[in-house]
Amino acid sequence: MKRLTLCGSLLAIVGSTISFTIPATAIEAIFRTTTQYLNLPFNNDEQLIIHRVTVPAGSKVITYSVSVTNYYVGEFVRCGLRANGSFVEQHTAVVGGGQSATNAATISGVTYRTSTVPYTLDLVCSHDGGGTSIPTIDAYAELAVF
């Protein structure tokens, strides 16, 4: 009697383990990074596209990080995400201003977006200095979608 119970218990354990094993699924991700320094455009509020990707339909977490430097007059630098040309989010930092100011800053953001159709996503940056000094985007500005 005990022998049958033990065999039945083992079959139940093995059967339940096999039936509940779910195959691994890969997370579809998009990752972009720059490899060179980029000067922001001369004109105020003119946007520089750092990265442009096509995002498939579905729910996505989007994150970005951009390091900006400026060693002259302090300027507002804005970086953000546009989906099909409309801003999803944007962050700002003041960089520059000489020895006593912050000459570098990291601008970053994280957002969650759901779409029923694919869309174009841009990581863009601009500045407000009127061309008196041109902030620089350091290499390795990153955009990740997953």
BADRENMAR-227066 format. One record per residue: x, y, z of N, C-alpha, C in turn; residue number from 0. Coordinates in Angstrom, 2 decimals. Last residue first. Layout:
! residues N
> n_X;n_Y;n_Z;ca_X;ca_Y;ca_Z;c_X;c_Y;c_Z;resi
> X;Y;Z;X;Y;Z;X;Y;Z;NUM
...
This chain:
! residues 146
> n_X;n_Y;n_Z;ca_X;ca_Y;ca_Z;c_X;c_Y;c_Z;resi
> 11.77;49.03;-23.67;11.52;47.60;-23.40;10.19;47.39;-22.74;145
> 14.14;51.16;-24.89;12.70;50.88;-24.93;12.54;49.39;-24.68;144
> 16.56;53.63;-24.30;16.18;52.22;-24.19;14.66;52.10;-24.14;143
> 19.19;55.69;-25.18;17.74;55.54;-25.26;17.45;54.05;-25.20;142
> 21.96;57.81;-24.26;21.29;56.49;-24.39;19.77;56.62;-24.43;141
> 24.99;59.15;-25.19;23.60;59.48;-24.88;22.78;58.24;-25.20;140
> 27.72;58.80;-25.77;27.00;57.79;-24.99;25.66;58.28;-24.45;139
> 29.30;62.03;-25.66;29.11;60.70;-26.25;28.37;59.81;-25.26;138
> 27.48;65.01;-24.68;28.60;64.07;-24.60;28.27;62.77;-25.30;137
> 26.43;67.76;-26.34;25.95;66.48;-25.84;27.15;65.54;-25.84;136
> 27.20;71.10;-25.52;27.58;69.88;-26.22;26.96;68.68;-25.53;135
> 25.98;74.45;-26.04;26.21;73.27;-25.21;26.49;72.04;-26.09;134
> 27.35;77.29;-27.24;26.64;76.11;-27.73;26.96;74.93;-26.81;133
> 26.65;80.69;-26.54;27.50;79.51;-26.34;26.68;78.30;-26.75;132
> 24.99;82.36;-27.90;26.14;82.94;-27.21;27.13;81.86;-26.81;131
> 22.70;81.31;-29.06;23.95;81.18;-29.79;25.14;81.82;-29.12;130
> 20.56;81.44;-27.35;20.65;82.40;-28.43;21.98;82.37;-29.16;129
> 20.12;79.56;-25.35;21.18;80.55;-25.20;21.31;81.55;-26.30;128
> 18.52;77.32;-24.78;17.93;78.66;-24.79;18.96;79.77;-24.81;127
> 18.43;74.14;-26.60;18.93;75.05;-25.58;18.34;76.44;-25.78;126
> 17.44;70.63;-26.92;17.56;72.00;-27.42;18.11;72.86;-26.29;125
> 17.03;67.21;-27.96;17.53;68.20;-27.02;17.59;69.56;-27.71;124
> 15.17;64.11;-28.22;15.61;65.40;-28.73;16.13;66.29;-27.61;123
> 14.40;61.03;-29.33;15.04;61.67;-28.18;15.64;62.95;-28.72;122
> 11.40;59.92;-30.82;12.62;60.72;-30.94;13.09;61.14;-29.56;121
> 9.61;57.31;-32.24;10.03;57.92;-30.98;11.36;58.63;-31.20;120
> 6.85;56.49;-34.13;8.22;56.97;-34.18;8.52;57.70;-32.88;119
> 4.87;53.49;-33.53;5.06;54.93;-33.61;6.55;55.27;-33.67;118
> 2.29;50.97;-34.04;3.70;51.39;-33.96;3.80;52.91;-34.10;117
> -0.72;51.01;-32.00;-0.04;51.01;-33.31;1.42;51.37;-33.12;116
> -1.57;51.25;-29.47;-2.13;50.12;-30.23;-1.51;50.01;-31.62;115
> 0.56;51.89;-26.72;0.03;52.30;-28.02;-0.48;51.07;-28.76;114
> 1.66;53.17;-23.67;0.94;52.10;-24.35;0.37;52.65;-25.65;113
> 4.52;53.94;-21.72;3.58;54.34;-22.78;2.95;53.10;-23.41;112
> 6.31;55.41;-19.15;5.60;54.20;-19.56;4.56;54.63;-20.58;111
> 9.60;56.78;-18.60;8.16;56.89;-18.77;7.60;55.54;-19.22;110
> 12.31;58.57;-17.34;11.70;57.25;-17.50;10.20;57.48;-17.64;109
> 15.27;60.55;-17.97;13.85;60.36;-17.71;13.43;58.93;-17.94;108
> 17.88;63.02;-17.58;17.37;61.66;-17.81;15.90;61.60;-17.49;107
> 20.79;64.76;-17.91;19.34;64.89;-18.04;18.82;63.51;-18.39;106
> 23.53;65.77;-16.15;22.90;64.63;-16.79;21.40;64.85;-16.76;105
> 25.85;68.42;-16.74;24.66;67.88;-16.09;24.20;66.65;-16.85;104
> 28.46;70.83;-16.27;27.97;69.57;-16.84;26.75;69.12;-16.05;103
> 29.12;73.06;-14.92;29.45;73.03;-16.34;29.00;71.75;-17.03;102
> 27.77;75.02;-12.58;27.77;73.63;-13.01;27.99;73.61;-14.51;101
> 30.01;77.74;-11.60;28.72;77.15;-11.97;28.89;75.67;-12.32;100
> 32.38;79.05;-11.29;31.58;78.81;-10.09;30.24;78.12;-10.38;99
> 33.54;79.29;-13.91;34.18;78.50;-12.86;33.26;78.15;-11.69;98
> 30.74;79.40;-16.27;32.09;79.69;-15.80;32.51;78.82;-14.63;97
> 28.33;78.67;-17.29;28.36;79.84;-16.43;29.73;80.11;-15.84;96
> 26.67;75.46;-17.62;27.56;76.54;-18.01;27.52;77.68;-17.02;95
> 23.25;74.49;-17.59;24.67;74.14;-17.66;25.46;75.35;-18.13;94
> 20.30;73.51;-16.14;21.09;74.68;-16.50;22.55;74.24;-16.48;93
> 17.90;71.19;-17.48;19.01;71.50;-16.58;19.68;72.77;-17.06;92
> 14.79;69.43;-17.83;15.63;70.59;-18.08;16.74;70.69;-17.05;91
> 12.75;67.06;-19.67;13.45;67.49;-18.46;14.45;68.57;-18.83;90
> 9.65;65.76;-20.87;10.83;66.58;-21.09;11.42;66.98;-19.74;89
> 7.41;63.56;-22.70;7.99;64.10;-21.47;9.23;64.90;-21.82;88
> 6.18;63.55;-25.11;5.68;62.62;-24.11;6.17;63.09;-22.74;87
> 5.45;65.82;-27.71;6.23;65.49;-26.53;5.48;64.56;-25.58;86
> 4.92;64.64;-31.01;4.36;65.28;-29.81;5.14;64.85;-28.58;85
> 6.09;63.12;-33.09;6.21;64.58;-33.11;5.67;65.31;-31.90;84
> 5.69;60.43;-32.40;5.06;60.97;-33.62;5.02;62.50;-33.60;83
> 6.75;61.37;-29.34;6.12;60.24;-30.02;5.31;60.80;-31.17;82
> 9.69;62.55;-27.91;8.54;62.87;-28.76;8.05;61.58;-29.40;81
> 11.36;63.26;-24.89;10.89;62.25;-25.83;9.68;62.77;-26.59;80
> 14.08;65.55;-24.15;12.83;64.85;-23.93;12.50;63.88;-25.04;79
> 15.91;68.22;-22.72;15.91;66.96;-23.47;14.62;66.23;-23.16;78
> 17.16;71.47;-22.63;15.98;70.61;-22.47;16.15;69.38;-23.33;77
> 19.13;73.73;-20.92;19.13;72.66;-21.92;17.96;71.75;-21.61;76
> 19.82;77.07;-20.37;18.87;76.00;-20.12;18.99;75.00;-21.27;75
> 23.17;78.17;-19.71;22.01;78.02;-20.59;21.10;76.91;-20.09;74
> 25.82;80.36;-18.88;24.84;79.36;-18.46;23.61;79.36;-19.36;73
> 28.59;80.80;-21.06;27.41;81.39;-20.43;26.41;80.29;-20.06;72
> 30.73;78.00;-21.01;30.59;79.44;-21.21;29.37;79.95;-20.46;71
> 30.92;75.29;-21.10;31.90;75.99;-20.27;31.80;77.51;-20.40;70
> 28.89;72.54;-20.96;28.94;73.91;-21.48;29.87;74.69;-20.55;69
> 27.45;69.30;-21.59;28.50;70.16;-21.06;28.43;71.52;-21.72;68
> 25.28;66.63;-20.70;25.46;67.88;-21.43;26.57;68.68;-20.77;67
> 24.18;63.34;-21.15;25.09;64.23;-20.41;25.39;65.43;-21.29;66
> 21.16;61.64;-21.01;21.99;62.50;-21.84;22.87;63.35;-20.93;65
> 19.07;58.87;-21.10;20.06;59.59;-20.31;20.99;60.34;-21.26;64
> 15.84;57.25;-20.91;16.92;57.92;-21.63;17.84;58.63;-20.65;63
> 13.32;54.75;-21.33;14.26;55.47;-20.48;15.34;56.11;-21.35;62
> 10.16;53.31;-21.30;11.14;54.05;-22.09;12.02;54.84;-21.13;61
> 8.23;50.45;-21.47;8.96;51.33;-20.57;10.04;51.99;-21.41;60
> 5.19;49.79;-23.24;6.65;49.89;-23.21;7.11;50.81;-22.08;59
> 2.67;47.90;-24.72;3.06;48.68;-23.54;4.57;48.64;-23.40;58
> 2.12;48.17;-28.32;2.15;47.49;-27.03;2.52;48.45;-25.92;57
> 3.83;48.33;-31.50;2.63;48.49;-30.65;2.80;47.70;-29.37;56
> 7.35;49.26;-31.68;6.19;48.44;-32.02;5.02;48.70;-31.06;55
> 8.91;52.25;-32.59;8.52;51.42;-31.45;7.29;50.60;-31.85;54
> 11.66;53.30;-34.29;10.26;52.91;-34.47;9.93;51.91;-33.37;53
> 13.77;56.04;-33.29;13.48;54.62;-33.42;11.99;54.42;-33.70;52
> 16.37;58.29;-33.10;15.03;58.09;-33.67;14.85;56.60;-33.86;51
> 18.37;60.46;-31.07;18.02;59.10;-31.51;16.61;59.11;-32.08;50
> 18.63;63.24;-31.25;19.77;62.43;-30.80;19.57;60.98;-31.28;49
> 17.75;65.95;-33.01;17.33;64.57;-32.77;18.57;63.75;-32.45;48
> 17.57;69.11;-31.68;18.49;68.16;-32.30;17.97;66.76;-31.98;47
> 15.48;71.92;-32.11;15.69;70.59;-31.54;16.64;69.76;-32.37;46
> 15.79;75.19;-31.19;15.87;74.29;-32.34;16.28;72.92;-31.82;45
> 15.87;76.98;-29.06;14.75;76.04;-29.14;14.74;75.16;-30.39;44
> 18.03;79.23;-30.75;17.20;78.91;-29.58;16.11;77.92;-29.93;43
> 20.59;77.98;-33.01;19.39;78.76;-32.69;18.68;78.27;-31.43;42
> 22.65;76.05;-33.22;22.96;77.43;-32.88;21.74;78.17;-32.36;41
> 22.10;72.74;-31.85;21.97;73.75;-32.90;22.23;75.16;-32.36;40
> 24.68;71.12;-29.90;23.29;71.50;-30.10;23.23;72.58;-31.18;39
> 27.13;68.86;-31.00;26.80;70.23;-30.62;25.32;70.46;-30.84;38
> 28.08;65.73;-29.77;27.18;66.44;-30.69;26.95;67.85;-30.16;37
> 30.55;63.15;-29.74;30.00;64.37;-29.16;29.14;65.07;-30.22;36
> 29.74;59.67;-30.41;30.49;60.91;-30.61;29.81;62.07;-29.89;35
> 28.12;57.57;-30.14;29.55;57.29;-29.96;30.39;58.54;-30.13;34
> 24.95;56.92;-28.53;25.80;57.67;-29.44;27.26;57.29;-29.17;33
> 22.79;54.09;-28.47;23.74;54.95;-27.79;24.58;55.68;-28.82;32
> 19.76;52.26;-28.02;20.62;53.08;-28.88;21.55;53.91;-28.00;31
> 17.72;49.46;-27.97;18.74;50.23;-27.25;19.60;50.97;-28.25;30
> 14.77;47.76;-27.47;15.48;48.63;-28.41;16.46;49.42;-27.57;29
> 13.54;44.43;-26.89;14.09;45.70;-26.43;14.77;46.44;-27.58;28
> 11.42;41.97;-25.90;11.83;42.71;-27.08;12.29;44.10;-26.63;27
> 12.33;39.43;-23.85;11.75;40.76;-23.83;12.31;41.51;-25.04;26
> 11.60;36.02;-24.43;12.53;37.14;-24.55;11.76;38.45;-24.51;25
> 10.48;33.63;-22.19;10.14;34.50;-23.31;11.10;35.69;-23.30;24
> 10.78;30.22;-21.30;11.27;31.59;-21.19;10.86;32.39;-22.43;23
> 7.88;28.18;-20.69;9.11;28.48;-21.44;9.49;29.95;-21.29;22
> 6.94;27.07;-17.53;6.63;27.99;-18.62;7.92;28.28;-19.38;21
> 5.79;24.34;-15.86;7.01;24.95;-16.39;6.66;25.78;-17.61;20
> 3.58;22.98;-15.02;3.69;24.38;-14.66;4.96;25.05;-15.16;19
> 3.85;20.35;-15.86;2.73;21.11;-16.38;2.83;22.60;-16.05;18
> 6.11;19.51;-14.46;6.16;19.61;-15.92;5.03;20.49;-16.43;17
> 5.13;19.52;-11.85;6.31;20.32;-12.21;6.36;20.53;-13.71;16
> 3.04;17.72;-11.95;2.74;19.12;-11.67;3.92;20.01;-12.03;15
> 4.46;15.35;-12.54;3.43;15.85;-13.45;3.13;17.32;-13.21;14
> 6.03;15.09;-10.25;6.66;15.25;-11.56;5.66;15.83;-12.55;13
> 3.96;14.80;-8.31;4.96;15.88;-8.21;5.60;16.13;-9.57;12
> 2.56;12.54;-9.24;1.85;13.81;-9.07;2.83;14.97;-9.01;11
> 4.56;10.62;-9.14;3.96;10.98;-10.43;3.22;12.31;-10.34;10
> 4.98;10.58;-6.38;6.06;10.99;-7.28;5.51;11.40;-8.63;9
> 2.46;9.61;-5.51;2.93;10.93;-5.09;4.02;11.45;-6.00;8
> 2.45;7.04;-6.66;1.43;8.02;-7.04;1.85;9.43;-6.66;7
> 4.62;5.92;-5.29;4.67;6.07;-6.75;3.65;7.11;-7.22;6
> 3.56;6.06;-2.65;4.81;6.74;-2.98;4.92;6.96;-4.49;5
> 1.30;4.43;-2.92;1.15;5.82;-2.52;2.38;6.63;-2.89;4
> 2.46;1.98;-3.54;1.58;2.63;-4.51;1.40;4.10;-4.18;3
> 3.84;1.51;-1.11;4.55;1.57;-2.38;3.71;2.28;-3.45;2
> 1.89;1.27;0.81;2.77;2.43;0.85;3.50;2.61;-0.47;1
> 0.82;-1.18;0.00;0.00;0.00;0.00;0.87;1.26;0.00;0
